[in-house]
């Protein structure tokens, strides 16, 4: 899958998984495939892509479709950051005993903000593509960018 060699590094940048890697390439590729499956239900592309999650394949190969790659990478980032936020929020606790307080919810709050930011990036990119402004779109992250 040549397209994953392009999309996986983009996704790693979007979710800030570059310095100390938390996700394996195969896990990110699975998220990208699921994202491609979902996004093809939301958006019509120039090519009619067939996503086979069980065979881990997309045909035709979308390597040259920068809009598809960027939107799938953003959708995968939305899924991943949302999952991280949900996991962290489930572990958050606040304990008060007299004047002392232990609050572990701050980490979940920062992940929630990151998840919202990623969702906004995806929503804006999707709306621009649908409106016809898809050509030459770039994905901008805090670490770098990928453009056509």
DRENDOGU-993746 format. One record per residue: residue in three letters; x, y, z of N, C-alpha, C in turn. Coordinates in pm, 1 decimal, always signed. Layout:
# residues N
+-----+----------+----------+----------+----------+----------+----------+----------+----------+----------+
:   r :      n_X :      n_Y :      n_Z :     ca_X :     ca_Y :     ca_Z :      c_X :      c_Y :      c_Z :
+-----+----------+----------+----------+----------+----------+----------+----------+----------+----------+
: ALA :        X :        Y :        Z :        X :        Y :        Z :        X :        Y :        Z :
...
+-----+----------+----------+----------+----------+----------+----------+----------+----------+----------+
***
This chain:
# residues 148
+-----+----------+----------+----------+----------+----------+----------+----------+----------+----------+
:   r :      n_X :      n_Y :      n_Z :     ca_X :     ca_Y :     ca_Z :      c_X :      c_Y :      c_Z :
+-----+----------+----------+----------+----------+----------+----------+----------+----------+----------+
: UNK :    +82.8 :   -117.5 :     +0.0 :     +0.0 :     +0.0 :     +0.0 :    +87.9 :   +124.8 :     +0.0 :
: UNK :   +115.2 :   +174.6 :   -116.3 :   +201.2 :   +292.3 :   -129.4 :   +141.3 :   +415.6 :    -62.1 :
: UNK :    +10.6 :   +426.6 :    -63.2 :    -53.3 :   +545.0 :     -6.2 :    -27.6 :   +556.0 :   +143.7 :
: UNK :    -10.2 :   +443.4 :   +213.6 :    +14.4 :   +449.8 :   +357.9 :   +152.6 :   +506.0 :   +388.3 :
: UNK :   +245.5 :   +494.5 :   +293.8 :   +377.8 :   +553.2 :   +313.7 :   +369.7 :   +705.8 :   +313.0 :
: UNK :   +265.1 :   +759.0 :   +254.4 :   +242.2 :   +903.3 :   +254.6 :   +155.4 :   +942.7 :   +374.2 :
: UNK :    +46.9 :   +870.1 :   +396.1 :    -51.5 :   +907.6 :   +497.4 :     -5.3 :   +881.9 :   +640.9 :
: UNK :    +70.5 :   +775.5 :   +663.4 :   +112.1 :   +743.4 :   +800.4 :   +199.0 :   +853.4 :   +862.0 :
: UNK :   +300.5 :   +904.8 :   +792.5 :   +376.9 :  +1016.1 :   +852.7 :   +292.7 :  +1142.3 :   +875.8 :
: UNK :   +198.5 :  +1168.8 :   +787.0 :   +109.6 :  +1284.0 :   +806.2 :    +29.1 :  +1265.3 :   +934.1 :
: UNK :    -28.1 :  +1145.3 :   +950.5 :   -106.6 :  +1116.8 :  +1070.3 :    -19.7 :  +1128.0 :  +1195.0 :
: UNK :   +101.6 :  +1076.2 :  +1190.6 :   +191.2 :  +1087.2 :  +1306.8 :   +214.4 :  +1233.9 :  +1345.1 :
: UNK :   +232.1 :  +1320.0 :  +1246.5 :   +250.3 :  +1462.6 :  +1273.9 :   +123.9 :  +1522.8 :  +1334.5 :
: UNK :     +9.4 :  +1488.3 :  +1279.6 :   -116.7 :  +1545.4 :  +1327.7 :   -145.9 :  +1507.5 :  +1472.6 :
: UNK :   -107.7 :  +1387.6 :  +1512.3 :   -136.3 :  +1342.8 :  +1649.4 :    -15.0 :  +1358.0 :  +1740.7 :
: UNK :    +91.4 :  +1423.3 :  +1689.1 :   +214.1 :  +1448.1 :  +1766.2 :   +272.4 :  +1317.7 :  +1820.8 :
: UNK :   +282.6 :  +1218.1 :  +1733.9 :   +336.4 :  +1087.4 :  +1771.9 :   +468.8 :  +1064.7 :  +1698.5 :
: UNK :   +561.5 :  +1158.0 :  +1718.1 :   +688.2 :  +1149.0 :  +1644.9 :   +808.0 :  +1128.6 :  +1736.5 :
: UNK :   +816.0 :  +1200.1 :  +1847.0 :   +933.1 :  +1192.0 :  +1934.7 :   +939.5 :  +1056.7 :  +2006.0 :
: UNK :   +838.3 :  +1026.3 :  +2082.3 :   +828.3 :   +894.9 :  +2145.9 :   +702.5 :   +829.8 :  +2089.0 :
: UNK :   +722.0 :   +732.7 :  +2003.3 :   +612.8 :   +672.4 :  +1926.9 :   +523.0 :   +588.5 :  +2018.0 :
: UNK :   +392.8 :   +619.4 :  +2016.3 :   +294.1 :   +545.6 :  +2094.3 :   +219.8 :   +442.4 :  +2010.6 :
: UNK :   +212.7 :   +466.4 :  +1880.2 :   +135.6 :   +380.4 :  +1790.5 :   +226.8 :   +313.1 :  +1688.8 :
: UNK :   +201.2 :   +185.6 :  +1662.5 :   +275.4 :   +116.2 :  +1557.9 :   +223.0 :   +160.5 :  +1421.9 :
: UNK :   +303.7 :   +141.9 :  +1319.4 :   +259.3 :   +174.7 :  +1184.2 :   +135.4 :    +95.2 :  +1146.2 :
: UNK :   +130.4 :    -31.5 :  +1185.0 :    +14.0 :   -113.9 :  +1148.1 :   -112.9 :    -63.9 :  +1216.3 :
: UNK :   -101.5 :    -13.9 :  +1338.4 :   -219.4 :    +41.5 :  +1407.6 :   -267.2 :   +168.9 :  +1338.1 :
: UNK :   -173.6 :   +255.4 :  +1300.7 :   -211.1 :   +378.5 :  +1231.1 :   -270.3 :   +347.6 :  +1093.9 :
: UNK :   -216.1 :   +247.6 :  +1025.4 :   -270.5 :   +208.4 :   +895.2 :   -413.3 :   +156.9 :   +909.1 :
: UNK :   -441.7 :    +85.7 :  +1017.9 :   -578.5 :    +37.6 :  +1042.5 :   -673.6 :   +155.5 :  +1064.9 :
: UNK :   -629.2 :   +255.1 :  +1140.4 :   -711.6 :   +374.3 :  +1163.6 :   -732.5 :   +449.1 :  +1031.6 :
: UNK :   -627.5 :   +458.9 :   +950.6 :   -639.4 :   +525.1 :   +820.8 :   -738.6 :   +452.6 :   +729.6 :
: UNK :   -735.5 :   +321.0 :   +728.6 :   -831.3 :   +245.1 :   +646.7 :   -974.6 :   +267.1 :   +693.7 :
: UNK :   -995.1 :   +264.0 :   +824.3 :  -1129.0 :   +289.9 :   +877.6 :  -1174.1 :   +431.6 :   +844.5 :
: UNK :  -1081.8 :   +526.1 :   +852.0 :  -1113.2 :   +664.9 :   +817.7 :  -1149.6 :   +676.9 :   +670.5 :
: UNK :  -1075.6 :   +607.3 :   +585.0 :  -1106.3 :   +609.0 :   +441.8 :  -1245.3 :   +552.6 :   +416.2 :
: UNK :  -1277.8 :   +445.5 :   +486.3 :  -1411.5 :   +385.6 :   +472.3 :  -1520.0 :   +485.9 :   +511.1 :
: UNK :  -1500.2 :   +554.2 :   +622.4 :  -1599.6 :   +651.4 :   +669.0 :  -1608.3 :   +773.0 :   +578.1 :
: UNK :  -1493.9 :   +823.1 :   +535.3 :  -1491.0 :   +947.0 :   +457.7 :  -1551.9 :   +928.1 :   +318.9 :
: UNK :  -1540.1 :   +808.7 :   +263.2 :  -1599.5 :   +784.1 :   +130.5 :  -1751.8 :   +785.4 :   +137.0 :
: UNK :  -1807.2 :   +776.8 :   +257.4 :  -1953.1 :   +788.1 :   +275.5 :  -1995.2 :   +934.4 :   +288.8 :
: UNK :  -1898.8 :  +1020.5 :   +322.2 :  -1926.1 :  +1162.9 :   +343.0 :  -1899.1 :  +1247.3 :   +219.4 :
: UNK :  -1795.8 :  +1209.4 :   +142.7 :  -1744.5 :  +1294.6 :    +36.2 :  -1731.2 :  +1215.0 :    -92.6 :
: UNK :  -1761.9 :  +1279.2 :   -204.5 :  -1738.4 :  +1219.3 :   -336.1 :  -1604.9 :  +1269.3 :   -389.6 :
: UNK :  -1520.5 :  +1175.5 :   -430.4 :  -1390.3 :  +1209.4 :   -487.4 :  -1393.6 :  +1186.7 :   -637.4 :
: UNK :  -1289.9 :  +1235.7 :   -705.5 :  -1280.6 :  +1216.6 :   -850.0 :  -1275.1 :  +1068.4 :   -885.7 :
: UNK :  -1204.9 :   +989.8 :   -805.8 :  -1199.0 :   +844.7 :   -825.8 :  -1300.0 :   +777.9 :   -733.8 :
: UNK :  -1352.6 :   +665.6 :   -777.3 :  -1445.4 :   +588.8 :   -695.3 :  -1364.0 :   +483.2 :   -621.0 :
: UNK :  -1329.6 :   +512.4 :   -494.6 :  -1242.7 :   +424.4 :   -417.2 :  -1321.5 :   +310.6 :   -353.6 :
: UNK :  -1261.3 :   +192.7 :   -359.2 :  -1315.9 :    +75.0 :   -292.0 :  -1224.1 :    +43.2 :   -175.4 :
: UNK :  -1279.4 :    +49.6 :    -54.6 :  -1201.1 :    +24.4 :    +65.4 :  -1236.5 :   -114.0 :   +116.2 :
: UNK :  -1135.9 :   -199.2 :   +129.2 :  -1153.9 :   -333.2 :   +183.4 :  -1074.4 :   -339.7 :   +313.2 :
: UNK :  -1143.9 :   -323.4 :   +425.1 :  -1077.7 :   -319.8 :   +554.7 :  -1016.6 :   -455.5 :   +587.8 :
: UNK :  -1086.3 :   -564.5 :   +556.8 :  -1033.8 :   -697.2 :   +587.2 :   -906.5 :   -728.5 :   +509.6 :
: UNK :   -897.6 :   -683.8 :   +386.3 :   -777.9 :   -706.5 :   +304.2 :   -676.9 :   -592.8 :   +318.5 :
: UNK :   -709.5 :   -492.6 :   +397.9 :   -623.2 :   -375.0 :   +417.1 :   -583.4 :   -312.6 :   +283.6 :
: UNK :   -685.2 :   -283.7 :   +201.6 :   -653.7 :   -228.5 :    +69.5 :   -753.3 :   -121.4 :    +27.0 :
: UNK :   -704.4 :    -34.8 :    -60.1 :   -787.6 :    +65.4 :   -125.7 :   -754.7 :    +57.6 :   -274.1 :
: UNK :   -858.6 :    +50.4 :   -354.3 :   -834.6 :    +52.0 :   -499.5 :   -931.6 :   +149.7 :   -564.5 :
: UNK :   -884.8 :   +222.8 :   -663.7 :   -746.6 :   +230.5 :   -708.8 :   -658.8 :   +296.4 :   -602.5 :
: UNK :   -528.2 :   +277.8 :   -615.6 :   -433.7 :   +334.6 :   -520.0 :   -446.7 :   +487.3 :   -519.0 :
: UNK :   -476.8 :   +546.3 :   -401.3 :   -498.3 :   +691.2 :   -394.6 :   -370.9 :   +773.6 :   -373.5 :
: UNK :   -254.6 :   +715.9 :   -397.5 :   -127.5 :   +786.0 :   -370.4 :   -117.2 :   +921.8 :   -437.7 :
: UNK :   -176.3 :   +937.3 :   -554.9 :   -166.8 :  +1064.3 :   -627.6 :   -282.9 :  +1159.3 :   -599.6 :
: UNK :   -375.6 :  +1118.5 :   -514.7 :   -490.5 :  +1202.6 :   -480.9 :   -463.4 :  +1272.2 :   -347.8 :
: UNK :   -399.7 :  +1386.9 :   -354.1 :   -357.6 :  +1458.4 :   -234.2 :   -476.1 :  +1497.5 :   -145.9 :
: UNK :   -589.3 :  +1528.2 :   -206.3 :   -707.7 :  +1564.2 :   -127.6 :   -757.4 :  +1444.8 :    -47.8 :
: UNK :   -760.7 :  +1329.3 :   -110.2 :   -802.3 :  +1207.1 :    -40.6 :   -706.6 :  +1177.4 :    +74.9 :
: UNK :   -577.1 :  +1180.8 :    +48.1 :   -475.9 :  +1151.5 :   +150.7 :   -489.3 :  +1248.0 :   +268.1 :
: UNK :   -499.7 :  +1376.8 :   +239.8 :   -509.8 :  +1476.5 :   +346.6 :   -637.0 :  +1461.0 :   +428.2 :
: UNK :   -749.4 :  +1442.4 :   +361.7 :   -876.0 :  +1429.6 :   +434.5 :   -881.8 :  +1300.8 :   +515.5 :
: UNK :   -830.9 :  +1191.6 :   +461.5 :   -827.3 :  +1065.5 :   +536.6 :   -734.4 :  +1078.4 :   +656.9 :
: UNK :   -620.3 :  +1144.1 :   +638.7 :   -526.7 :  +1164.4 :   +750.0 :   -589.6 :  +1250.0 :   +859.8 :
: UNK :   -659.9 :  +1355.0 :   +820.1 :   -728.1 :  +1438.8 :   +918.9 :   -838.9 :  +1362.9 :   +991.0 :
: UNK :   -916.6 :  +1283.7 :   +918.1 :  -1023.0 :  +1204.6 :   +980.5 :   -963.0 :  +1104.8 :  +1078.9 :
: UNK :   -852.1 :  +1041.3 :  +1041.8 :   -784.7 :   +947.4 :  +1131.3 :   -733.3 :  +1019.6 :  +1256.3 :
: UNK :   -685.6 :  +1141.9 :  +1240.6 :   -640.5 :  +1220.8 :  +1355.0 :   -757.0 :  +1253.1 :  +1447.9 :
: UNK :   -872.6 :  +1282.4 :  +1390.4 :   -992.9 :  +1308.5 :  +1471.4 :  -1028.3 :  +1185.0 :  +1553.8 :
: UNK :  -1027.7 :  +1069.9 :  +1490.3 :  -1061.1 :   +944.5 :  +1560.2 :   -959.1 :   +916.4 :  +1670.3 :
: UNK :   -831.7 :   +933.5 :  +1638.9 :   -725.8 :   +902.3 :  +1734.9 :   -725.8 :   +998.0 :  +1853.6 :
: UNK :   -734.3 :  +1127.7 :  +1828.2 :   -733.3 :  +1223.6 :  +1939.5 :   -860.1 :  +1211.6 :  +2023.7 :
: UNK :   -971.8 :  +1182.2 :  +1959.4 :  -1095.4 :  +1160.2 :  +2034.8 :  -1085.0 :  +1038.3 :  +2125.0 :
: UNK :  -1022.6 :   +934.4 :  +2076.6 :  -1002.7 :   +813.4 :  +2155.7 :   -908.5 :   +838.3 :  +2273.3 :
: UNK :   -800.4 :   +913.4 :  +2247.9 :   -707.5 :   +947.4 :  +2355.7 :   -777.1 :  +1029.4 :  +2463.5 :
: UNK :   -858.6 :  +1124.1 :  +2421.7 :   -931.4 :  +1207.8 :  +2517.3 :  -1027.6 :  +1123.5 :  +2600.8 :
: UNK :  -1101.1 :  +1035.0 :  +2534.5 :  -1197.1 :   +950.0 :  +2605.5 :  -1126.0 :   +862.0 :  +2708.5 :
: UNK :  -1012.8 :   +805.2 :  +2671.6 :   -937.5 :   +719.7 :  +2763.8 :   -887.3 :   +798.3 :  +2884.5 :
: UNK :   -831.9 :   +916.8 :  +2857.7 :   -778.8 :  +1000.0 :  +2966.5 :   -891.3 :  +1049.7 :  +3057.4 :
: UNK :  -1004.0 :  +1087.2 :  +2999.8 :  -1117.3 :  +1135.9 :  +3079.3 :  -1172.6 :  +1026.0 :  +3169.1 :
: UNK :  -1169.9 :   +902.4 :  +3121.9 :  -1219.7 :   +790.8 :  +3202.2 :  -1130.3 :   +765.6 :  +3323.6 :
: UNK :  -1004.2 :   +806.6 :  +3316.3 :   -909.8 :   +786.1 :  +3426.3 :   -902.7 :   +906.1 :  +3520.7 :
: UNK :   -966.0 :  +1016.7 :  +3484.4 :   -956.5 :  +1139.4 :  +3564.1 :  -1034.5 :  +1127.2 :  +3694.8 :
: UNK :   -972.8 :  +1177.0 :  +3799.3 :  -1039.6 :  +1179.2 :  +3929.8 :  -1010.7 :  +1312.8 :  +3999.5 :
: UNK :  -1101.2 :  +1349.0 :  +4089.3 :  -1081.8 :  +1465.3 :  +4175.1 :  -1112.7 :  +1419.3 :  +4317.2 :
: UNK :  -1015.0 :  +1437.5 :  +4404.7 :  -1031.9 :  +1398.5 :  +4545.4 :  -1008.1 :  +1522.1 :  +4631.3 :
: UNK :  -1104.3 :  +1551.8 :  +4720.5 :  -1090.4 :  +1664.7 :  +4813.0 :  -1098.4 :  +1610.6 :  +4954.8 :
: UNK :  -1001.4 :  +1650.0 :  +5034.9 :   -999.7 :  +1610.9 :  +5176.0 :   -956.4 :  +1733.5 :  +5254.7 :
: UNK :  -1055.3 :  +1802.4 :  +5306.0 :  -1025.3 :  +1926.2 :  +5377.3 :   -968.9 :  +2028.0 :  +5279.4 :
: UNK :   -854.5 :  +2088.8 :  +5311.9 :   -796.0 :  +2188.7 :  +5222.9 :   -715.8 :  +2126.6 :  +5106.5 :
: UNK :   -692.7 :  +1997.8 :  +5111.2 :   -612.3 :  +1931.5 :  +5007.8 :   -700.1 :  +1881.2 :  +4893.5 :
: UNK :   -646.5 :  +1893.5 :  +4771.6 :   -718.4 :  +1847.5 :  +4652.7 :   -620.7 :  +1777.0 :  +4559.7 :
: UNK :   -663.8 :  +1662.9 :  +4507.9 :   -590.9 :  +1592.4 :  +4402.2 :   -682.3 :  +1591.9 :  +4280.8 :
: UNK :   -632.5 :  +1651.3 :  +4171.4 :   -713.8 :  +1665.4 :  +4049.7 :   -632.5 :  +1617.6 :  +3929.1 :
: UNK :   -675.2 :  +1505.4 :  +3870.9 :   -604.7 :  +1452.4 :  +3752.7 :   -681.5 :  +1478.9 :  +3623.4 :
: UNK :   -777.2 :  +1569.2 :  +3628.8 :   -859.4 :  +1596.3 :  +3510.1 :   -795.2 :  +1695.7 :  +3412.9 :
: UNK :   -687.8 :  +1762.0 :  +3453.0 :   -625.2 :  +1863.3 :  +3366.0 :   -571.6 :  +1801.8 :  +3237.0 :
: UNK :   -516.0 :  +1681.0 :  +3245.1 :   -465.9 :  +1613.7 :  +3125.1 :   -577.4 :  +1586.0 :  +3026.9 :
: UNK :   -694.1 :  +1548.9 :  +3078.4 :   -809.2 :  +1523.5 :  +2991.7 :   -857.3 :  +1652.5 :  +2926.5 :
: UNK :   -849.0 :  +1763.6 :  +3000.5 :   -891.2 :  +1892.1 :  +2944.4 :   -803.5 :  +1932.5 :  +2825.7 :
: UNK :   -672.5 :  +1913.4 :  +2838.6 :   -583.2 :  +1950.8 :  +2728.3 :   -604.4 :  +1858.4 :  +2608.2 :
: UNK :   -632.0 :  +1730.1 :  +2634.1 :   -661.6 :  +1638.7 :  +2522.9 :   -794.6 :  +1673.1 :  +2456.4 :
: UNK :   -890.3 :  +1721.1 :  +2535.5 :  -1018.1 :  +1762.7 :  +2478.7 :   -997.8 :  +1880.9 :  +2384.0 :
: UNK :   -915.4 :  +1976.1 :  +2424.5 :   -886.9 :  +2091.2 :  +2338.4 :   -818.2 :  +2047.5 :  +2209.6 :
: UNK :   -723.8 :  +1953.6 :  +2220.5 :   -655.9 :  +1902.8 :  +2101.6 :   -753.0 :  +1828.3 :  +2010.2 :
: UNK :   -843.6 :  +1750.2 :  +2069.4 :   -943.1 :  +1677.7 :  +1990.4 :  -1036.4 :  +1775.3 :  +1918.4 :
: UNK :  -1077.1 :  +1881.3 :  +1986.6 :  -1162.5 :  +1983.1 :  +1923.4 :  -1089.2 :  +2053.8 :  +1810.1 :
: UNK :   -962.5 :  +2087.0 :  +1832.8 :   -881.9 :  +2153.3 :  +1730.1 :   -869.2 :  +2064.4 :  +1606.3 :
: UNK :   -843.2 :  +1936.4 :  +1627.1 :   -829.4 :  +1842.0 :  +1516.1 :   -961.4 :  +1827.7 :  +1441.1 :
: UNK :  -1071.7 :  +1822.5 :  +1513.4 :  -1202.8 :  +1814.9 :  +1450.3 :  -1229.8 :  +1939.4 :  +1366.8 :
: UNK :  -1192.0 :  +2055.6 :  +1418.1 :  -1208.8 :  +2180.1 :  +1341.8 :  -1125.3 :  +2178.2 :  +1213.4 :
: UNK :  -1000.3 :  +2129.9 :  +1222.2 :   -915.9 :  +2118.6 :  +1102.8 :   -983.2 :  +2030.4 :   +997.7 :
: UNK :  -1032.5 :  +1914.4 :  +1041.1 :  -1097.6 :  +1821.4 :   +948.5 :  -1223.7 :  +1883.1 :   +887.9 :
: UNK :  -1306.8 :  +1941.4 :   +972.2 :  -1432.4 :  +1999.8 :   +924.7 :  -1406.3 :  +2110.7 :   +823.2 :
: UNK :  -1310.2 :  +2196.8 :   +851.6 :  -1276.6 :  +2304.3 :   +758.1 :  -1222.7 :  +2249.3 :   +626.3 :
: UNK :  -1134.0 :  +2151.3 :   +633.4 :  -1077.5 :  +2091.7 :   +512.0 :  -1186.2 :  +2022.5 :   +429.4 :
: UNK :  -1274.7 :  +1950.9 :   +496.5 :  -1384.1 :  +1881.9 :   +427.2 :  -1476.3 :  +1982.9 :   +359.9 :
: UNK :  -1511.6 :  +2087.6 :   +431.0 :  -1600.9 :  +2189.2 :   +373.6 :  -1536.1 :  +2261.1 :   +256.1 :
: UNK :  -1406.5 :  +2289.7 :   +264.8 :  -1336.5 :  +2352.1 :   +152.4 :  -1334.5 :  +2260.1 :    +31.6 :
: UNK :  -1310.7 :  +2132.1 :    +55.5 :  -1307.6 :  +2037.0 :    -55.9 :  -1445.6 :  +2026.7 :   -121.7 :
: UNK :  -1548.6 :  +2015.9 :    -40.4 :  -1685.3 :  +2004.2 :    -92.9 :  -1724.0 :  +2130.4 :   -169.3 :
: UNK :  -1676.3 :  +2245.3 :   -121.7 :  -1708.1 :  +2372.2 :   -187.9 :  -1629.4 :  +2391.2 :   -317.7 :
: UNK :  -1536.2 :  +2300.5 :   -345.5 :  -1461.8 :  +2309.4 :   -470.0 :  -1325.1 :  +2371.9 :   -457.5 :
: UNK :  -1280.1 :  +2392.3 :   -336.0 :  -1148.6 :  +2451.7 :   -315.4 :  -1045.3 :  +2346.5 :   -277.2 :
: UNK :  -1062.6 :  +2224.3 :   -322.6 :   -975.6 :  +2115.3 :   -280.4 :   -839.3 :  +2114.3 :   -343.5 :
: UNK :   -822.8 :  +2168.4 :   -461.2 :   -695.7 :  +2159.6 :   -530.9 :   -587.6 :  +2237.4 :   -457.9 :
: UNK :   -478.1 :  +2168.7 :   -429.3 :   -364.7 :  +2233.0 :   -365.4 :   -379.6 :  +2253.7 :   -216.4 :
: UNK :   -475.6 :  +2190.4 :   -152.6 :   -494.9 :  +2206.7 :     -9.5 :   -376.2 :  +2149.3 :    +67.4 :
: UNK :   -337.5 :  +2211.2 :   +177.2 :   -227.6 :  +2159.2 :   +258.3 :   -277.1 :  +2130.8 :   +398.8 :
: UNK :   -208.8 :  +2037.4 :   +464.3 :   -236.4 :  +2004.2 :   +602.8 :   -129.2 :  +2069.9 :   +686.5 :
: UNK :   -168.7 :  +2158.8 :   +776.2 :    -74.4 :  +2229.1 :   +861.3 :    -84.4 :  +2173.9 :  +1002.2 :
: UNK :    +29.5 :  +2140.9 :  +1061.3 :    +33.2 :  +2087.6 :  +1196.7 :   +129.3 :  +2172.6 :  +1278.6 :
: UNK :   +130.5 :  +2156.8 :  +1410.1 :   +226.8 :  +2231.0 :  +1490.4 :   +371.1 :  +2196.2 :  +1456.5 :
: UNK :   +392.8 :  +2080.2 :  +1393.1 :   +527.8 :  +2032.6 :  +1366.6 :   +570.3 :  +2056.8 :  +1222.0 :
: UNK :   +478.8 :  +2054.5 :  +1128.1 :   +513.4 :  +2070.0 :   +988.4 :   +390.6 :  +2072.1 :   +900.0 :
: UNK :   +408.8 :  +2058.4 :   +769.3 :   +293.5 :  +2055.1 :   +681.8 :   +323.0 :  +1969.7 :   +561.1 :
: UNK :   +216.1 :  +1925.7 :   +495.6 :   +225.0 :  +1846.2 :   +374.6 :   +132.5 :  +1911.4 :   +273.4 :
: UNK :   +184.1 :  +1943.6 :   +157.7 :    +99.4 :  +2012.0 :    +60.6 :   +121.0 :  +1957.2 :    -78.2 :
: UNK :    +28.6 :  +1993.2 :   -165.1 :    +32.5 :  +1950.1 :   -304.3 :   +123.4 :  +2042.0 :   -381.3 :
+-----+----------+----------+----------+----------+----------+----------+----------+----------+----------+
***
